[in-house]
Amino acid sequence: MSPAVTIAEKRSESRLVSQCDLSVVIVSFNTREVLRRCLNTLAGETKQLSVEVLVVDNASRDGSVEMVANDFPQVRLFQPGNNLGFAAANNLAFQAAQGKYLVLLNSDAFLLPGALERATEHMERHPSTGLAGGRLIGEDGSWQPSARQFPSPLNDFMSFSGLAHRFRKSRFWGRADRTWADPLEAADVDWVPGAFSIVRASVLDQVGGFDNSFFLYYEEVDLCRRIKAAGYAVRYLPDVVVVHLGGESSKSMENAIRSRMGAQLALWRLRSSYLYYRKHHGGAAWRIMALESGWHWMRFLRNRVSRRPARREKAAESQTMAALARQAWRETQGGRYSPPKPW
């Protein structure tokens, strides 16, 4: 595993030029129309604050670069020329950012009125908060996981087995995504999703940026773990509301693996899982691989002889997931090696 990117020196050089309240960083990959909506929404939220917007385009082929350059000339646009992934693309912008606080915003995430001001006010009032996230909702107002507990073999098992969803109101079974909690209550949590978060620049200088070993998934979990280890809080702010399309349109991993892209995303998730577990928990990387692949093999054996199409489909999905788990284990050398980018 490569260490987290050190950004303090480059950021110090940037801040000698100027400083603003917020640097909003958006990473985009073939999301032109939602990116346009994101930037338009963001423009309405920056009138009371000194804000710079940085967009990193991961080699989009849909005209995203031209759209940003033509329609949003005030945006600082970065074109690395290839797909860096989420972690490295954000790090590229972090090094150039001049804000006292950095805001990570997905291109498919749209701020509701007052979100940036409330997030900034919280960080100003609570210097012990290193990073904070908001309340993510779908366009229909539906709840999305916004305040989460660190992964563990038990938490992961409850998730992929469906037990966490079945017993959502239980403090034990629903603990990974805190589905038992009142979403309108603020709380100190383990980590928040990268669709929206605000981080203190001085804390980022101290702990480093994202770990470039992660291409997609787990990079924000790793960053939050390092921020908490440095003695800062990670906070969930329910009055900072963000509409997030990704969570609304996503399907369960079991359904997603029916498509080629879904299988690729599942493979990336498994790779990052093993990298994360090896980095922070050593031998637990093998345990999580054995647990998930074992679960899917048992599910496959249970459903493969059924005459019901739905159960045979479950068997095929689990067979694919078990194979992907073994593939990811080989490709990451048991979580010790990050394959060449882009994945």
C-alpha positions as CSV (number, residue, x, y, z in Angstrom):
1,M,0.0,0.0,0.0
2,S,1.3,3.4,-0.9
3,P,1.1,6.1,1.8
4,A,-1.5,8.8,1.7
5,V,-0.5,11.7,-0.5
6,T,1.3,14.5,1.4
7,I,-0.2,17.8,0.2
8,A,0.9,20.3,2.9
9,E,3.9,21.8,1.1
10,K,2.1,22.3,-2.2
11,R,-1.0,23.7,-0.4
12,S,1.3,26.1,1.5
13,E,2.6,27.4,-1.8
14,S,-0.9,27.8,-3.1
15,R,-2.1,29.7,0.0
16,L,0.7,32.2,-0.3
17,V,-1.0,33.4,-3.4
18,S,-4.5,33.8,-1.9
19,Q,-7.0,32.2,0.4
20,C,-10.7,31.8,0.3
21,D,-13.4,30.4,2.6
22,L,-14.1,27.2,0.6
23,S,-12.6,25.2,-2.1
24,V,-15.3,23.0,-3.7
25,V,-13.7,20.0,-5.4
26,I,-15.8,18.0,-8.0
27,V,-14.5,14.9,-9.8
28,S,-16.3,14.1,-13.0
29,F,-16.3,11.1,-15.4
30,N,-18.7,11.3,-18.3
31,T,-21.4,13.1,-16.2
32,R,-21.8,16.3,-18.4
33,E,-25.5,17.0,-17.8
34,V,-25.6,16.2,-14.0
35,L,-22.3,18.1,-13.7
36,R,-23.9,21.1,-15.3
37,R,-26.8,20.9,-12.9
38,C,-24.4,20.5,-10.0
39,L,-22.4,23.6,-11.0
40,N,-25.6,25.7,-11.5
41,T,-26.9,24.7,-8.1
42,L,-23.5,25.4,-6.5
43,A,-23.5,28.9,-8.0
44,G,-26.6,29.8,-6.0
45,E,-24.9,28.7,-2.8
46,T,-21.7,30.7,-3.0
47,K,-23.0,34.3,-2.8
48,Q,-22.3,34.7,1.0
49,L,-18.9,33.0,1.0
50,S,-15.6,33.3,-0.8
51,V,-15.6,30.1,-2.8
52,E,-13.4,28.6,-5.6
53,V,-14.7,25.6,-7.6
54,L,-12.2,23.0,-8.9
55,V,-13.4,20.4,-11.4
56,V,-11.1,17.4,-12.2
57,D,-12.2,15.6,-15.3
58,N,-11.1,11.9,-15.4
59,A,-10.8,11.7,-19.2
60,S,-14.5,12.1,-20.0
61,R,-15.7,11.4,-23.6
62,D,-19.1,13.1,-23.4
63,G,-18.1,16.7,-23.8
64,S,-17.9,17.5,-20.1
65,V,-14.6,19.4,-20.5
66,E,-16.0,21.6,-23.2
67,M,-19.2,22.3,-21.3
68,V,-17.3,23.4,-18.2
69,A,-14.8,25.6,-20.2
70,N,-17.6,27.3,-22.2
71,D,-20.4,27.6,-19.6
72,F,-18.4,28.0,-16.4
73,P,-15.2,29.9,-17.2
74,Q,-14.8,30.8,-13.5
75,V,-14.2,27.1,-12.6
76,R,-10.7,25.9,-12.3
77,L,-10.6,22.9,-14.6
78,F,-8.0,20.1,-14.4
79,Q,-7.5,17.6,-17.2
80,P,-5.0,14.9,-16.1
81,G,-5.5,13.1,-19.5
82,N,-6.5,9.7,-18.1
83,N,-8.8,8.3,-15.5
84,L,-7.1,8.8,-12.1
85,G,-9.9,7.4,-10.1
86,F,-11.6,9.2,-7.2
87,A,-8.7,9.4,-4.7
88,A,-5.9,10.6,-7.0
89,A,-8.2,13.0,-8.9
90,N,-9.3,14.7,-5.6
91,N,-5.6,14.8,-4.5
92,L,-4.7,16.7,-7.7
93,A,-7.2,19.4,-6.8
94,F,-6.3,19.4,-3.1
95,Q,-2.7,20.4,-3.9
96,A,-4.0,23.5,-5.7
97,A,-6.8,24.4,-3.4
98,Q,-6.6,27.7,-1.5
99,G,-9.6,27.4,0.8
100,K,-9.6,27.3,4.6
101,Y,-12.0,24.4,4.1
102,L,-12.3,21.9,1.3
103,V,-15.7,20.6,0.2
104,L,-15.9,17.3,-1.7
105,L,-18.9,17.2,-3.9
106,N,-20.0,14.5,-6.3
107,S,-21.0,15.7,-9.8
108,D,-24.4,14.0,-9.2
109,A,-25.0,15.8,-5.8
110,F,-26.9,19.0,-5.5
111,L,-26.8,21.3,-2.5
112,L,-30.1,22.5,-1.0
113,P,-30.3,26.1,0.0
114,G,-28.0,27.1,2.9
115,A,-26.0,23.8,2.9
116,L,-22.6,25.4,2.4
117,E,-23.2,28.2,5.0
118,R,-24.4,25.7,7.6
119,A,-21.5,23.4,7.0
120,T,-19.0,26.3,7.2
121,E,-20.6,27.7,10.4
122,H,-20.3,24.3,12.1
123,M,-16.6,24.0,11.3
124,E,-16.0,27.5,12.6
125,R,-17.9,26.8,15.8
126,H,-16.3,23.4,16.4
127,P,-12.6,23.4,15.9
128,S,-12.4,19.7,17.1
129,T,-14.3,18.6,14.0
130,G,-11.9,17.6,11.3
131,L,-14.4,16.5,8.7
132,A,-18.2,16.6,8.5
133,G,-20.9,15.2,6.2
134,G,-24.4,16.2,5.4
135,R,-27.8,14.4,5.1
136,L,-28.0,12.7,1.7
137,I,-31.5,12.2,0.2
138,G,-32.8,11.1,-3.1
139,E,-34.8,13.4,-5.4
140,D,-38.0,12.1,-3.9
141,G,-36.7,12.9,-0.4
142,S,-35.9,9.3,0.5
143,W,-33.2,8.5,3.0
144,Q,-29.7,7.5,2.0
145,P,-26.9,6.2,4.3
146,S,-25.2,9.4,5.4
147,A,-23.5,8.5,8.8
148,R,-21.7,5.2,9.0
149,Q,-19.7,2.8,11.2
150,F,-16.3,1.6,10.2
151,P,-16.3,-1.7,8.2
152,S,-15.6,-4.9,10.1
153,P,-16.1,-8.6,9.1
154,L,-19.3,-8.7,11.2
155,N,-20.7,-5.4,9.8
156,D,-19.9,-6.5,6.3
157,F,-21.6,-9.9,6.8
158,M,-24.7,-8.2,8.1
159,S,-24.8,-6.1,5.0
160,F,-24.2,-8.7,2.2
161,S,-26.4,-11.3,4.0
162,G,-29.3,-8.9,4.0
163,L,-29.7,-9.0,7.8
164,A,-28.9,-5.3,8.2
165,H,-31.7,-4.5,5.8
166,R,-34.2,-6.9,7.4
167,F,-33.6,-5.5,10.9
168,R,-33.0,-1.9,10.1
169,K,-34.4,-0.5,13.5
170,S,-32.0,-2.7,15.5
171,R,-29.0,-1.0,17.1
172,F,-27.1,-4.2,16.6
173,W,-28.1,-5.3,13.1
174,G,-28.5,-1.8,11.7
175,R,-25.3,-0.4,13.2
176,A,-23.2,-0.2,10.0
177,D,-25.4,2.4,8.3
178,R,-27.0,3.6,11.6
179,T,-30.4,2.8,10.2
180,W,-31.8,2.7,13.7
181,A,-30.9,6.4,14.4
182,D,-33.0,9.5,13.9
183,P,-31.6,11.1,10.6
184,L,-32.5,14.5,12.0
185,E,-30.1,14.2,15.0
186,A,-26.5,15.3,14.6
187,A,-23.9,12.8,15.8
188,D,-20.2,12.0,16.0
189,V,-19.7,9.0,13.6
190,D,-16.9,6.9,12.1
191,W,-17.2,8.0,8.5
192,V,-19.4,9.8,6.0
193,P,-19.8,9.2,2.3
194,G,-17.8,11.1,-0.2
195,A,-20.8,12.4,-2.1
196,F,-20.6,15.5,0.2
197,S,-18.1,16.3,3.0
198,I,-16.3,19.3,4.3
199,V,-12.8,18.9,5.7
200,R,-10.6,21.4,7.5
201,A,-7.6,22.2,5.3
202,S,-5.2,22.3,8.2
203,V,-6.3,18.7,9.2
204,L,-5.8,17.5,5.6
205,D,-2.3,19.0,5.7
206,Q,-1.7,17.1,8.9
207,V,-3.0,13.6,7.9
208,G,-2.4,13.8,4.2
209,G,-4.9,13.4,1.3
210,F,-6.6,10.3,0.0
211,D,-4.5,7.1,-0.3
212,N,-3.9,6.7,-4.1
213,S,-3.9,3.0,-3.7
214,F,-7.7,3.2,-3.8
215,F,-9.1,3.7,-7.3
216,L,-12.8,3.7,-6.2
217,Y,-14.5,2.8,-2.9
218,Y,-13.1,2.9,0.7
219,E,-10.9,6.0,0.1
220,E,-13.2,8.2,2.3
221,V,-13.3,5.4,5.0
222,D,-9.6,5.4,5.1
223,L,-9.3,9.2,5.3
224,C,-11.9,9.4,8.1
225,R,-10.1,6.7,10.0
226,R,-6.8,8.7,9.8
227,I,-8.6,11.9,10.8
228,K,-10.1,10.3,13.9
229,A,-6.7,8.7,14.7
230,A,-5.2,12.2,14.7
231,G,-7.7,13.2,17.5
232,Y,-10.4,15.0,15.4
233,A,-14.1,14.3,15.2
234,V,-16.0,13.2,12.2
235,R,-19.5,14.7,12.4
236,Y,-22.9,14.1,10.8
237,L,-24.8,17.3,10.1
238,P,-28.5,16.7,9.4
239,D,-29.3,20.3,8.6
240,V,-26.8,20.2,5.7
241,V,-29.0,18.6,3.0
242,V,-27.8,17.3,-0.3
243,V,-29.7,15.6,-3.0
244,H,-27.7,12.7,-4.3
245,L,-28.7,10.9,-7.5
246,G,-26.2,8.1,-7.3
247,G,-27.7,6.5,-4.2
248,E,-31.2,7.0,-5.6
249,S,-30.5,5.2,-8.8
250,S,-28.1,2.5,-7.5
251,K,-29.2,-1.1,-7.2
252,S,-28.1,-3.8,-4.8
253,M,-24.8,-5.4,-5.8
254,E,-26.6,-8.7,-6.5
255,N,-28.7,-7.1,-9.1
256,A,-25.9,-4.9,-10.4
257,I,-23.6,-7.8,-11.3
258,R,-26.0,-8.9,-14.1
259,S,-24.3,-6.3,-16.3
260,R,-20.7,-6.0,-17.3
261,M,-20.3,-2.6,-15.6
262,G,-22.0,-4.0,-12.5
263,A,-19.5,-6.8,-12.3
264,Q,-16.6,-4.4,-12.8
265,L,-17.8,-2.2,-10.0
266,A,-18.2,-5.3,-7.7
267,L,-14.6,-6.2,-8.5
268,W,-13.4,-2.7,-7.7
269,R,-15.3,-2.8,-4.4
270,L,-13.7,-6.1,-3.5
271,R,-10.2,-4.9,-4.4
272,S,-10.6,-1.8,-2.3
273,S,-12.0,-3.8,0.6
274,Y,-9.0,-6.1,0.7
275,L,-6.6,-3.1,0.4
276,Y,-8.4,-1.4,3.3
277,Y,-8.5,-4.4,5.6
278,R,-4.9,-5.3,5.0
279,K,-3.9,-1.7,5.7
280,H,-5.8,-1.3,8.9
281,H,-6.5,-4.8,10.2
282,G,-3.8,-7.0,8.8
283,G,-5.0,-10.6,8.8
284,A,-8.7,-9.6,8.8
285,A,-8.3,-9.1,5.0
286,W,-8.2,-12.9,4.6
287,R,-11.2,-13.3,7.0
288,I,-13.4,-10.9,5.0
289,M,-12.5,-12.6,1.7
290,A,-13.3,-16.0,3.2
291,L,-16.5,-14.8,4.8
292,E,-17.9,-13.2,1.7
293,S,-16.9,-15.8,-0.8
294,G,-18.0,-18.6,1.6
295,W,-21.4,-16.9,2.0
296,H,-21.9,-16.7,-1.7
297,W,-20.8,-20.3,-2.3
298,M,-23.4,-21.5,0.3
299,R,-26.0,-19.3,-1.3
300,F,-25.1,-20.8,-4.7
301,L,-25.4,-24.4,-3.5
302,R,-28.7,-23.7,-1.9
303,N,-30.3,-22.2,-5.0
304,R,-28.7,-23.9,-7.9
305,V,-31.1,-26.9,-8.1
306,S,-34.2,-24.9,-7.7
307,R,-36.8,-24.9,-10.5
308,R,-37.8,-21.3,-9.6
309,P,-36.2,-18.8,-12.0
310,A,-35.6,-16.2,-9.2
311,R,-33.7,-18.7,-7.1
312,R,-31.6,-19.9,-10.1
313,E,-30.8,-16.3,-10.8
314,K,-29.6,-15.9,-7.2
315,A,-27.4,-18.9,-7.6
316,A,-25.8,-17.4,-10.7
317,E,-25.2,-14.1,-9.0
318,S,-23.6,-15.7,-6.0
319,Q,-21.4,-17.9,-8.2
320,T,-20.2,-14.7,-10.0
321,M,-19.6,-12.9,-6.7
322,A,-17.6,-15.8,-5.3
323,A,-15.4,-15.8,-8.4
324,L,-14.9,-12.1,-8.3
325,A,-13.8,-12.3,-4.6
326,R,-11.1,-14.9,-5.5
327,Q,-10.1,-12.7,-8.5
328,A,-9.8,-9.6,-6.4
329,W,-7.8,-11.5,-3.8
330,R,-5.3,-12.7,-6.4
331,E,-5.0,-9.3,-8.1
332,T,-4.3,-7.4,-4.9
333,Q,-2.0,-10.1,-3.6
334,G,-4.2,-10.4,-0.5
335,G,-4.7,-6.7,-0.1
336,R,-0.9,-5.9,-0.3
337,Y,-0.8,-4.6,-3.9
338,S,-2.9,-2.1,-5.8
339,P,-3.2,-3.0,-9.5
340,P,-2.1,-0.4,-12.1
341,K,-4.6,2.4,-12.7
342,P,-7.0,2.8,-14.2
343,W,-8.6,-0.3,-12.9
